Amino acid sequence: MDIAKRCEQNPLLAPKDLKAGINGMEITCLLNPGVFKYQGKIWLLLRVAERPIQKEGIISFPIYNEQGKIEVVSFLKNDPDLDASDPRVIGYKGKNYLTTMSYLRLVSSTDGIHFKDEPEFPPIFGKGELEAFGIEDCRVATTEDGFYLTFTEVSSVAVGVGLIHTNDWKNYTRHGMIFPPHNKDCALFEQKIGDKYFALHRPSSPELGGNYIWLAESPDRLHWGNHKCVATTRDGMWDCARVGAGAAPIKTEEGWLEIYHGADFNHRYCLGALLLDLNDPSKVIARSEEPIMEPIAAYEQTGFFGNVVFTNGHLVDDDTITMYYGASDEVICKAELSISEILNVLKQTQEK
């Protein structure tokens, strides 16, 4: 059951549309952006993944070294110690590396379809040892006191959630890692509930538990506690392998509406919906049984990593969610969803 209305101009952005931001690199993928409005425009905070131009018989990829400079690491493809079966991750002698380095890049639009670089607003690159493999998948929470960016910090020792605050998209306050390893998919609520801040996040356990959506609360958005699991994977369903939050939950009269991603063991990513109690978002009112969006378009099925629709950014206007999403881990697309239609789907789920 796919109820998304895709933009006829999809894909809106592809790697060929932008120039590489790191000297000597090429853009391999554009991935799911954070979304916000600023100075009368629509902005995407893209995850841009880059790597060196590849040479025959060699796999090369960038990392930050101990001095904070980008260096290129290369392996021969026929090296018996090399595992390059996954286009995203390389295994070599017990260590894992990413095939690309990701950073965050701002593009803007006046019509929500045609986006361009903004040279006045510099990219956000990884910084420090916990971001040595880059930063990924940023959600942007628009609040009364500015913009809060939650994103994945990646290094050889950890995958965790970082926090950055800005008011002008030129000056940034970095707050370090707010959710420790292994954690990602963090979406902040854009307003307090009572006197507390809330966030959805995704800790992972390789033994007990799994890749589930959790809720946490905070007095200041820096210190988080009272963690509660709100959504687990479901055996035999489209979200049986992993689930994770999308963008900031949307406040409706019925509850907090969260569009989340789920994947099966074939790594097919779809989108579903959760409805959480307005006063106690640890209480799940309803959850969609079927996806509300699936990778059915050609550009969603074929790419760097196919059969993927993945979002962590949207805008809301009355009943319409304008969602920007990554397709096949390569291109950026746009779709519209009706809040009332999603709530109706969730109501039917409750009535079964």
Secondary structure, 3 states (H helix, E strand, C coil): CCCCEECCCCCCECHHHCCCCCCCEEEEEEEEEEEEEECCEEEEEEEEEEEECCCCCEEEEEEECCCCCEEEEEEECCCCCEECCCCCEEEECCEEEECCEEEEEEEEECCCCCCEECCCCCCECCCCHHHCCEEEEEEEEEECCEEEEEEEEECCCCEEEEEEEECCCCCEEEEEEEECCCEEEEEECCCCECCEEEEEEEEECCCCCCECEEEEEECCCCCCEEEEEEECCCCCCCCCCEEEECCCCEECCCCEEEEEEEECCCCCEEEEEEEECCCCCCCEEEECCCCCECCCCHHHHCCCCCCEEEEEEEEEECCEEEEEEEECCCEEEEEEEEHHHHHHHHHHHHHC
